[in-house]
Amino acid sequence: MKRSGGYVYIIGAGPGDPELLTIKAERVLHEVDVILYDNLVSSELIEQFDALKIYTGKRKDRHHFEQDAINEEIVRHARQGKTVARLKGGDPFVFGRGGEEIAYMRKKGIEYEIIPGITAAHGASAYTEIPLTMRNISSSVAFCTGHPLEKIHVPDADTIVYYMVASAASDVSKALIDKGKAETTKVAIVQNATRYNQKIFAGTLGELKNRDLQVVSPALLILGENINEFIADSWYAKKKKVLIAGDDSGRYTPRHHVIVRYPFTVVKSIDNKEVRRCMEKIGDYSCVLFTDFHAVGYFFNALVESGRDARHLANASICVTGKKVSAELLRHGVKPDYSFDAGNIVEELRTVRGDGFSGEDVLLPGSGSIDDPVVNALTALHNRVTPLQVHVQGLDSSDELIDLDCIDEIYFSAPSCVENFKSFYEAIPENITVTTADRETGMEYKKLFRG
């Protein structure tokens, strides 16, 4: 069959933790034109990429796109000559319907490639310390689906993992007992494996059969004698769960914390007269200050679209706040002249270069919500400040609210982050530690949540 234009990657995103994405998948996702992603792909992961993003939201009883519509959407973009990524939770070929999608690609003459991902069973095993195989205990493992109940399969394996059991965990246990499994068989249900809100229900089949557990998707059931006492005290369970609203600039380390990024941001570029005007007079600014990770990419896109490039910034000091913003700037081939601590920028502006950061024409690319403390500090030091909105932010309909019951600490990096958070949460539980970057942010937190 004659091949059509375009190219499709069918990619496994892993079970939830965004850092479990493979190196190859990350490279490809930075290169593609379109990403169609599932409900189980984390917002923290998807927001890293600049491609057109289409949320397919396919989940049991909650389909945003039916499978046939997803297949057609992939082909539609590929036939326009685009490079398309179909990004799926877990691994595409382990209960991921990847086989159906490649069959459709073949039928339509679309070239494709498959990039595997870490499947949920492997992620749950590692993050709960339940080995799927173990010497003298388990020498075989089987992956099965937990529905439909009347057709549930019980293979002859030492360890069995059942996918998609959330809606009927107790019924699955009853079905397994009816098919000959002893009520004393050890079992663990892992909900939201590898995510900040991972939960584990452990016991025996008999105990599970008689419990009315409220299990939410995604969830899987692990059956076998290798389920041990380490579950409640696993390496992952020991880590402090920290919700970052803003930029923590490396304050929290993955070694000691599960870092949850505040997810309610859809970032879209702005193409207006003001952006184009600033690009035309870019040489008039003596300083460009980036306090926003997303602003870096959108600024350079606007610069290139105006027929210019980084050479037109040669006469300006390039400044950033935080390691994340600095790394994004380096990705565009520019090394910052000054790197400020995001939590201490106001004080550092007063002391940098000996007599302070003053007398500059400063351009501040961002979302239009540049925090007053930074603008006020620059103005007080006799700088001429031009905030420039290069992107907008808003609520992503594919996101769900963070479950604050699973959070130990919240960090706010700026007053606007507190305001944004307040628009979604009326209150913060008293047992959660709240940390703020500076005095102004702390005052905003107290005003909105403790006033």
C-alpha positions as CSV (number, residue, x, y, z in Angstrom):
1,M,0.0,0.0,0.0
2,K,1.2,3.5,-0.8
3,R,2.3,5.4,2.3
4,S,0.8,8.7,3.3
5,G,2.8,11.7,4.6
6,G,3.5,12.3,8.2
7,Y,4.8,10.0,10.9
8,V,3.2,8.6,14.1
9,Y,4.9,7.6,17.4
10,I,2.9,5.5,19.8
11,I,4.5,6.2,23.1
12,G,4.2,4.8,26.6
13,A,4.3,7.5,29.3
14,G,4.8,5.2,32.2
15,P,2.4,4.7,35.2
16,G,2.2,8.3,36.6
17,D,5.5,9.6,37.9
18,P,6.7,12.0,35.1
19,E,10.3,11.1,35.7
20,L,9.6,7.5,34.5
21,L,9.3,8.6,30.9
22,T,12.1,7.1,28.8
23,I,14.9,9.2,27.4
24,K,13.9,8.4,23.8
25,A,10.3,9.3,24.5
26,E,11.3,12.6,25.9
27,R,13.4,13.4,22.9
28,V,10.6,12.5,20.5
29,L,8.0,14.5,22.4
30,H,10.1,17.6,22.0
31,E,10.3,17.1,18.3
32,V,6.7,16.2,17.3
33,D,4.0,18.6,16.0
34,V,1.0,17.1,17.8
35,I,0.5,15.1,21.0
36,L,-2.7,13.2,21.7
37,Y,-2.6,12.1,25.3
38,D,-4.7,10.1,27.7
39,N,-6.2,10.8,31.1
40,L,-3.5,8.8,32.8
41,V,-0.7,11.1,31.5
42,S,0.3,13.6,34.2
43,S,-0.2,17.3,33.5
44,E,3.3,17.9,34.9
45,L,4.7,15.7,32.1
46,I,2.6,17.1,29.2
47,E,3.3,20.7,30.0
48,Q,7.0,20.3,29.2
49,F,6.4,20.0,25.5
50,D,5.6,22.7,22.9
51,A,3.5,20.7,20.5
52,L,-0.2,21.1,19.9
53,K,-1.8,19.0,22.7
54,I,-5.1,17.2,22.3
55,Y,-6.6,15.6,25.4
56,T,-8.4,12.3,24.5
57,G,-9.4,11.6,28.1
58,K,-10.2,7.9,27.6
59,R,-11.2,6.2,30.8
60,K,-13.9,3.7,31.8
61,D,-17.3,5.4,32.0
62,R,-15.7,8.8,31.2
63,H,-14.7,8.9,27.5
64,H,-13.8,12.2,26.0
65,F,-12.9,10.5,22.7
66,E,-13.9,7.0,21.7
67,Q,-11.2,4.7,20.3
68,D,-12.3,5.0,16.7
69,A,-12.3,8.8,17.0
70,I,-8.8,8.7,18.4
71,N,-7.6,6.6,15.5
72,E,-9.2,9.0,13.0
73,E,-7.7,12.0,14.7
74,I,-4.2,10.5,14.6
75,V,-4.5,9.8,10.8
76,R,-6.0,13.2,10.1
77,H,-2.9,15.0,11.5
78,A,-0.5,12.5,9.9
79,R,-2.0,13.1,6.5
80,Q,-1.3,16.8,6.9
81,G,2.3,15.8,6.9
82,K,2.7,16.3,10.7
83,T,4.7,14.2,13.2
84,V,2.2,12.9,15.7
85,A,2.7,11.4,19.2
86,R,0.0,9.2,20.6
87,L,1.0,9.3,24.3
88,K,-0.6,6.7,26.5
89,G,-0.3,5.8,30.2
90,G,1.9,2.8,31.1
91,D,3.0,0.7,28.1
92,P,1.0,0.8,24.8
93,F,1.1,-3.0,24.4
94,V,0.0,-3.9,28.0
95,F,-3.8,-3.3,28.1
96,G,-3.1,-0.1,26.3
97,R,-4.9,-0.8,23.0
98,G,-1.7,-0.1,21.1
99,G,-2.3,-3.1,18.9
100,E,-5.6,-1.6,17.6
101,E,-4.0,1.7,16.8
102,I,-1.1,0.2,14.8
103,A,-3.6,-2.0,12.9
104,Y,-5.5,1.2,11.9
105,M,-2.2,2.9,10.9
106,R,-1.3,0.0,8.7
107,K,-4.8,0.0,7.1
108,K,-4.5,3.7,6.3
109,G,-0.9,3.5,5.1
110,I,0.6,5.7,7.9
111,E,4.2,5.1,9.0
112,Y,4.6,4.6,12.7
113,E,7.0,3.7,15.4
114,I,6.4,2.3,18.9
115,I,8.3,3.5,22.0
116,P,7.6,1.3,25.1
117,G,6.8,2.6,28.6
118,I,7.0,1.3,32.1
119,T,3.8,-0.6,32.7
120,A,1.7,-0.1,35.8
121,A,2.6,-3.5,37.3
122,H,6.3,-2.7,37.2
123,G,5.8,0.8,38.6
124,A,3.6,-0.5,41.4
125,S,6.0,-3.3,42.2
126,A,8.9,-0.9,42.6
127,Y,7.1,1.9,44.5
128,T,5.5,-0.6,47.0
129,E,8.4,-3.0,47.4
130,I,6.4,-5.9,46.2
131,P,8.7,-8.0,44.0
132,L,6.9,-9.6,41.1
133,T,9.5,-12.5,41.2
134,M,11.5,-13.6,44.2
135,R,13.8,-16.6,44.7
136,N,12.1,-19.5,46.5
137,I,8.8,-17.7,46.5
138,S,7.8,-16.6,43.0
139,S,9.3,-17.8,39.8
140,S,6.5,-16.8,37.5
141,V,4.3,-13.8,37.0
142,A,1.1,-13.1,34.9
143,F,-0.6,-9.9,33.8
144,C,-4.4,-10.2,33.5
145,T,-7.4,-7.9,33.2
146,G,-9.9,-7.6,36.1
147,H,-13.0,-7.5,33.9
148,P,-15.4,-8.7,32.8
149,L,-15.8,-10.6,36.1
150,E,-17.6,-13.6,34.5
151,K,-14.5,-14.2,32.3
152,I,-11.8,-13.4,34.8
153,H,-8.8,-15.6,34.2
154,V,-6.7,-17.3,37.0
155,P,-3.4,-18.5,35.4
156,D,-1.1,-20.9,37.0
157,A,1.5,-18.3,38.1
158,D,3.1,-17.6,41.5
159,T,2.3,-13.8,41.2
160,I,-0.7,-12.5,39.3
161,V,-1.4,-8.8,38.6
162,Y,-4.9,-7.8,37.6
163,Y,-5.3,-4.5,35.8
164,M,-8.4,-2.3,35.9
165,V,-10.0,-3.5,39.1
166,A,-11.0,-0.1,40.6
167,S,-14.8,-0.4,40.1
168,A,-15.1,-3.9,41.4
169,A,-12.2,-4.8,43.8
170,S,-14.3,-6.9,46.2
171,D,-16.1,-8.6,43.3
172,V,-12.8,-9.6,41.8
173,S,-11.7,-11.1,45.1
174,K,-15.0,-13.1,45.2
175,A,-14.5,-14.3,41.6
176,L,-11.0,-15.5,42.4
177,I,-12.1,-17.4,45.5
178,D,-14.9,-19.0,43.4
179,K,-12.3,-20.1,40.9
180,G,-10.3,-21.9,43.5
181,K,-8.0,-19.4,45.1
182,A,-7.7,-19.8,48.9
183,E,-9.2,-17.0,51.1
184,T,-5.8,-16.8,52.9
185,T,-4.0,-15.8,49.7
186,K,-2.1,-12.5,50.2
187,V,-3.4,-9.6,48.1
188,A,-2.6,-5.9,47.7
189,I,-4.5,-3.3,45.8
190,V,-2.4,-0.4,44.5
191,Q,-4.2,2.8,43.6
192,N,-2.5,5.6,41.7
193,A,0.8,3.7,41.5
194,T,3.9,5.9,41.4
195,R,1.9,9.1,42.0
196,Y,1.9,11.4,45.0
197,N,-1.5,10.0,46.1
198,Q,-0.5,6.3,45.8
199,K,-2.5,4.2,48.2
200,I,-2.2,0.5,49.2
201,F,-4.8,-1.8,50.6
202,A,-3.2,-5.0,51.8
203,G,-4.6,-8.2,53.3
204,T,-6.0,-11.5,52.2
205,L,-8.6,-12.4,49.5
206,G,-11.0,-13.3,52.3
207,E,-10.6,-10.0,54.0
208,L,-10.9,-8.1,50.8
209,K,-14.0,-10.0,49.8
210,N,-15.8,-8.7,52.9
211,R,-14.6,-5.1,52.7
212,D,-16.5,-2.3,51.0
213,L,-13.4,-0.6,49.6
214,Q,-13.7,2.7,47.8
215,V,-11.0,2.2,45.1
216,V,-10.6,4.8,42.3
217,S,-9.0,4.4,38.9
218,P,-6.3,3.6,38.1
219,A,-5.8,0.6,40.3
220,L,-4.4,-2.9,40.1
221,L,-4.5,-6.0,42.3
222,I,-1.4,-8.0,43.0
223,L,-1.8,-11.6,44.2
224,G,1.0,-13.7,45.7
225,E,3.1,-14.8,48.6
226,N,5.7,-12.2,47.8
227,I,3.6,-9.5,49.3
228,N,5.5,-8.5,52.5
229,E,5.5,-6.3,55.5
230,F,7.6,-3.7,53.8
231,I,4.6,-2.1,52.0
232,A,3.7,0.5,54.7
233,D,7.3,1.4,55.2
234,S,8.5,1.4,51.6
235,W,11.1,3.9,50.4
236,Y,8.4,5.8,48.6
237,A,6.0,5.9,51.5
238,K,8.7,7.6,53.7
239,K,9.1,10.6,51.4
240,K,7.4,13.9,52.3
241,K,4.8,14.9,49.7
242,V,5.3,18.6,48.8
243,L,3.0,20.6,46.6
244,I,4.9,23.4,44.8
245,A,2.8,26.4,43.7
246,G,5.3,28.3,41.6
247,D,9.0,27.7,41.3
248,D,10.9,26.2,44.2
249,S,14.4,26.8,42.5
250,G,15.8,23.5,43.8
251,R,14.6,24.0,47.4
252,Y,13.2,20.5,47.6
253,T,15.2,17.4,46.4
254,P,13.7,14.3,44.8
255,R,15.8,12.2,47.2
256,H,13.8,13.3,50.2
257,H,10.5,14.5,48.7
258,V,7.8,13.6,46.3
259,I,7.4,16.9,44.5
260,V,4.0,17.7,43.2
261,R,3.7,20.6,40.7
262,Y,0.6,22.7,40.9
263,P,-1.1,21.5,37.7
264,F,-3.8,24.0,36.8
265,T,-2.0,25.9,34.1
266,V,-2.7,25.7,30.4
267,V,0.0,27.9,28.7
268,K,-0.8,29.5,25.3
269,S,1.2,32.0,23.3
270,I,0.1,35.5,22.8
271,D,0.4,37.1,19.3
272,N,-0.5,40.7,19.6
273,K,0.7,44.2,18.6
274,E,2.4,44.8,21.9
275,V,4.6,41.6,21.5
276,R,5.5,42.5,17.9
277,R,6.2,46.1,18.9
278,C,8.6,44.9,21.7
279,M,10.4,42.6,19.3
280,E,10.9,45.5,16.8
281,K,12.5,47.6,19.5
282,I,14.3,44.8,21.3
283,G,17.6,46.6,21.0
284,D,16.3,49.4,23.2
285,Y,16.2,47.3,26.3
286,S,19.4,47.0,28.4
287,C,18.0,44.1,30.4
288,V,15.6,41.2,29.9
289,L,14.5,39.5,33.1
290,F,12.8,36.0,33.0
291,T,11.0,35.0,36.2
292,D,8.8,32.5,34.4
293,F,9.9,29.2,32.9
294,H,7.2,29.2,30.2
295,A,8.0,32.8,29.1
296,V,11.4,31.8,27.9
297,G,10.2,29.6,25.0
298,Y,7.4,31.9,24.0
299,F,9.7,35.0,24.1
300,F,12.2,33.3,21.8
301,N,9.5,32.0,19.5
302,A,8.2,35.6,19.1
303,L,11.7,36.9,18.6
304,V,12.3,34.4,15.7
305,E,8.9,35.0,14.2
306,S,9.8,38.7,14.0
307,G,12.9,37.8,11.9
308,R,15.3,38.2,14.7
309,D,17.3,35.8,17.0
310,A,19.5,35.8,20.1
311,R,22.1,38.0,18.5
312,H,19.7,40.9,18.8
313,L,20.1,40.6,22.6
314,A,23.8,41.2,22.5
315,N,23.6,44.6,24.2
316,A,21.2,43.5,27.0
317,S,21.9,41.8,30.3
318,I,20.0,38.6,30.4
319,C,18.7,37.7,33.9
320,V,16.7,34.8,35.4
321,T,15.3,33.6,38.6
322,G,15.9,30.0,39.6
323,K,17.6,27.0,38.1
324,K,14.6,25.8,36.1
325,V,14.3,29.1,34.2
326,S,18.1,29.2,33.7
327,A,18.1,25.7,32.3
328,E,15.3,26.6,29.8
329,L,17.3,29.7,28.8
330,L,20.4,27.5,28.1
331,R,18.2,25.2,26.0
332,H,17.8,28.3,23.7
333,G,21.5,28.7,23.5
334,V,21.7,31.7,25.9
335,K,23.6,31.8,29.2
336,P,22.3,34.3,31.8
337,D,24.4,37.2,33.0
338,Y,22.7,37.2,36.4
339,S,20.8,34.4,38.1
340,F,18.7,35.5,41.1
341,D,17.3,33.3,43.9
342,A,13.5,33.3,43.2
343,G,12.8,33.5,46.9
344,N,15.2,36.3,47.6
345,I,15.2,38.3,44.3
346,V,14.0,41.6,45.9
347,E,16.9,41.7,48.3
348,E,19.4,40.6,45.7
349,L,18.3,43.3,43.3
350,R,19.2,45.9,46.0
351,T,22.8,44.5,46.5
352,V,23.9,43.1,43.1
353,R,26.7,45.0,41.4
354,G,27.6,46.7,44.7
355,D,25.2,49.6,44.5
356,G,22.1,47.6,43.3
357,F,20.5,46.9,40.0
358,S,19.5,50.3,38.8
359,G,19.2,52.6,35.7
360,E,18.1,49.9,33.3
361,D,15.4,49.6,30.7
362,V,14.0,46.2,31.9
363,L,11.8,44.0,29.8
364,L,9.8,41.4,31.8
365,P,8.3,38.7,29.6
366,G,5.6,36.6,31.4
367,S,2.0,35.8,31.7
368,G,0.8,39.3,32.4
369,S,0.8,38.6,36.2
370,I,4.3,39.7,37.1
371,D,4.4,39.9,40.9
372,D,4.3,43.4,42.3
373,P,7.3,42.8,44.7
374,V,9.7,42.4,41.7
375,V,8.2,45.3,39.7
376,N,8.2,47.5,42.8
377,A,11.8,46.6,43.7
378,L,13.0,47.4,40.1
379,T,11.1,50.6,40.0
380,A,12.4,51.7,43.4
381,L,15.9,51.2,42.1
382,H,15.2,53.7,39.3
383,N,14.7,51.1,36.5
384,R,12.2,51.6,33.7
385,V,10.1,48.4,33.7
386,T,8.1,47.0,30.8
387,P,6.0,43.9,31.6
388,L,5.3,42.0,28.4
389,Q,2.6,39.3,28.2
390,V,3.9,36.6,25.9
391,H,1.5,33.8,27.2
392,V,-1.7,33.3,29.1
393,Q,-2.6,30.8,31.8
394,G,-5.8,29.1,32.8
395,L,-7.4,26.0,34.1
396,D,-6.8,22.8,32.2
397,S,-10.1,20.8,31.9
398,S,-8.1,17.5,31.8
399,D,-6.7,18.1,35.3
400,E,-8.2,17.0,38.6
401,L,-7.8,18.9,41.8
402,I,-4.8,17.8,44.0
403,D,-6.0,15.6,46.9
404,L,-4.7,17.7,49.8
405,D,-5.2,14.8,52.2
406,C,-2.2,13.2,50.5
407,I,0.0,16.4,50.9
408,D,2.4,17.1,53.8
409,E,3.6,20.6,52.8
410,I,2.7,23.4,50.3
411,Y,5.2,25.9,49.0
412,F,4.2,29.2,47.5
413,S,6.8,31.1,45.6
414,A,4.9,34.3,44.9
415,P,1.7,36.2,45.9
416,S,0.1,35.4,42.5
417,C,0.6,31.7,43.3
418,V,-1.4,32.1,46.5
419,E,-4.2,33.9,44.6
420,N,-4.3,31.2,41.9
421,F,-4.5,28.5,44.6
422,K,-7.3,30.3,46.4
423,S,-9.4,30.2,43.3
424,F,-9.6,26.4,43.5
425,Y,-9.3,25.7,47.2
426,E,-11.4,27.5,49.8
427,A,-9.2,26.2,52.7
428,I,-5.9,24.4,53.4
429,P,-6.1,21.7,56.1
430,E,-4.5,22.7,59.4
431,N,-2.2,19.6,59.4
432,I,-0.4,20.8,56.2
433,T,2.8,22.8,56.6
434,V,2.7,26.0,54.5
435,T,6.0,27.6,53.5
436,T,6.4,30.8,51.5
437,A,9.3,32.2,49.5
438,D,9.3,35.7,51.1
439,R,7.5,38.1,53.4
440,E,5.1,39.4,50.7
441,T,4.0,35.9,49.8
442,G,3.6,35.0,53.4
443,M,1.4,38.0,54.0
444,E,-0.8,37.1,51.0
445,Y,-1.2,33.6,52.3
446,K,-2.2,34.8,55.7
447,K,-4.7,37.3,54.2
448,L,-6.4,34.7,52.0
449,F,-6.3,31.6,54.1
450,R,-5.8,32.6,57.7
451,G,-7.4,36.0,57.8
